[in-house]
Amino acid sequence: MTLSSYLAFLGVAAILAVTPGPDTFLALRYAMAGRRPGLLAATGSSAAIFAWAALAAAGVAAALRSSTTAYYGLTLLGGTYLIIVGARALHAAREARASLSATSAPVTPATHAHGPRADAEPARTDDDAAVGPSGAVAVAAPPRIRNRTALLAGVTTCLTNPKTGLFFIALFPQFTSAEMSVPQVTFALGGTVALCIFLYLIAVVVLADAARRWLARPAVTHGIQAVSGAVLGGLGVYMVATALPQLI
């Protein structure tokens, strides 16, 4: 492979990396729980990209393309998993919103026969619930997520998306030669794509973490959880709807 062809491949890999997909929304969803879960989800996705590159170079992905049952079976599995992840995110957002509404419910001041007590606390409003004693805006505590859960979520989401393997099948012949071995193709080309996607997902996670104070506002956090859950679930529904007619 010449330098010019590698630079052309690098450009294609960069475009692929910055194209929003399930991995992007997954990394953002886990970044809401902290920098480490987000980084681990990004690492899992990148590792799975590298694995797909190895499978494509070894010819396994080509076999997957030739088998309709295997391709759509894997698509169905991946779509089902995305629906589960999306449903969990929507459920978490709904529960958090309900909990916030319960804690910020207005309190009716106690009254005497001659009117309100002088020492009664004023009724709380939604604005009061969002402001702490020092006047600082209260933020939502991020949910706890196990490191292994975030890592496996990234791996599973990518490995169960057969379109990733087909991407490498379509791309590799244009940038490889007969002299290149499977390890060379895997590390040179697959490693390039995996690195580009990893750097992009890391940027997403770091930016989300840097904006933590704004993103951690309850309304914003719940909104991001709901949107990411809806997008992941929608992608899952699309994958399932595409695969089922081919398998029935």
N, C-alpha and C positions, 0 to 999 in steps of 0.2 A: 504494500500500500504506500502510495506516495504522500508527501506532506499535503499537497493540494487536495487530494481525495479525502484525507483524514480531516482537514479543516472543513470540507463540505459536510462530512459526516457529523462533525462537531456542531455545525450549525443546525442540522436536522435534529440532533439530540437536544440542543438547547430549546428549540421550538417545542419539541415534545414535552420537555420538562416544565415549561411555563404554561402549558395548556391545562386548564383546570380539569380535574377528573376526580374519581373516588379517593385517590391518595391525598389530594390536596385538602378535601373536606374532612377526611379522616384525621390528618395531621392537625388541622385547625380545631376539630372537635376535642382531641386529646390535649391540645395546647391550653384549652380552657381549664384543665385540671392542673396545669403547671408546666414548666419548661421541660422537665425530665420525661413525663409521659409523651409530650409532643415530639421530643427528639427520638424517643424509642419507637414511636409509631413511624416516624420518617425513616429511621434505620431499618425497620422491618420491611417497609415498602421497597427501599433501595436494595436490600439483600434479595428480595424476591425478584426484582428486576434482573439482578445479576444471575439468579438461578434460571430465569426464563431465557436469558442469553445463552447460558450453557446448554439448556435443552434444545434451543433452536440450532446451535452450532453442532450438536450431536445428532440432529435429525429427529429427535423425539417430537418437537413441535410440528414438524412436517407430517409425521404420522397422525398427530392429533387433527391436523387440517384435513387429512384424507378420510377420517372417520367421523361421519356426521353424528353418530351416537355419542362418541367421546367428547366431541366439541360442544355440542349442545347440553350434554350431561354436566360438563364442567361449568358451562354458562349458567345452567339452572342452579347448581350448587353455589356459585358466586353470587347470583342474584338473591337467592334465599338468605345468604349470610348478610348481604347489604341491607335487606329488609329488616333483619333482626337488629343490626347495628342502628339503623335509622329509627326503628320503633323504640329501642332503648333510649336513644337520645331525646326523642319526643316525650317519652314517659318521664324522663328525668327533668326536662324543662317544665312539664305540666306539674309535677310534684313540687318542684322548687317554687313555681309561681303560686301554687296553692298555699305553700308554707309561708311565703312572703305576705300573701294577702291576710293570712290568719294572724301573723305577728304584728301587722300594721293596721289591724282593725281599730276603729275609733273607740275610745273608752268614754262612756257616759259619766260625767261628774256626779258624785253623790250630792244629794240635796236634803235640806232641812225643810221644815214647814214654811219657813220664812224665805226660802230661796237656796241657792247653791252655797255649800260650805266654803268658808274662806280658805281652808287648807286643802280643798279638793284639787286634784291634778287636772289641768286643762285637757280637753279632748285632743287625742292625737290624730293627726292627719297623715296622709301618705307622704307629704313632704317632710313632716317631722320624723317619720320612720326612717327616712333616708339620710338623716343628719345626726351625727353623733354628738356627745356632750360638748366637745370642743369646737363644734361647728363643721367638722370634717365630714365629707360624704361617706356614709357607710358602704362597704363593699361586701359582695357575697363571697362566702368561704368556698374555695374550689372543692369539688368532690374528690375523694380519695380513689385513686386508681392504681392497681398493682402494676409494677414495671413490666412483668411478664405479659399481662393482659394487653398493654399498649403495644408491645413488640409483636406479639402474635397477631394482633388485629391488623397491623401493617403487612405482615407476611401473608396472612390469609386473604386479605382483600385483593392483593396483587396476584397471588398464585392462582386464585380462582377466577381470574379474568383472562380467558384464552385470547382475547384480542391483543394482549401484550405479546404473546408468543407469535401471533400472526404478523405483528409489526416487525419483529426481528426477521421472520421468514422473508418478508417483502423487502426488507432493507439490506440484509447481509449480502445477497448476491451482487448488489450494485457496488459494494465497497470491499469485497473480498476477492482473493484469487485462489486458484487451485493449490498453490504452494503453501497457503496458510493452514496451520493445524487447528484442531478444535480448541486447544488452550489459547492459542494466539487470537483467534476470533473472539473467544469468550472474554479474555482479559482486555484486549485492545478495544474492541467495539462495545461489548457488553459492559465492561468497566467504565467506559466513557459515558454511556447512557445512564448507568446507575449513579455515577458521580454527579452528573448534571442534575438529575432528579433529586438526589440527596441534598445538594447545595440549595436548590430551589425550595425544597420542603423545610430545610433548616432556616432559610430566610423567613418563610411563613411563620414558623414556630417562634423564632426570635422576635420578629415584629409583633406578634401577638403577645408575647411575654413582656416586651417593652411597653406595650400599651395596656398592661394588666390593670392599672388603676381605673382606666376608662372602661375597659372591657369587663372588669369585675363588678361594675354596677349591676344590680340584680336585673333590671330591665334589659340591658345589653347582653348580659350573659345568657339569660333565658332566650332572648331572641336569636343569638348565634346558635345555641343548642337546637332550637326549633328549626332554624333554616338548614343547618347542616344535617340534622336528622331527616328533614323532609327531602333534601337533595339526595342523600344516600339511599333513603327508602325508595324514592322515585326511580333512581338508577337501577335499584334491585328489581322493582316491579317491571321495568322495561326489559331487563335481562330475562326474567322469568317468562314474561309474555312472549318474548322472542323464541325462547328455547322450548316451551311446552308444546306448541303446535308441531315442532319437528320431531318430538319424542313420542307423541301420542299416535 
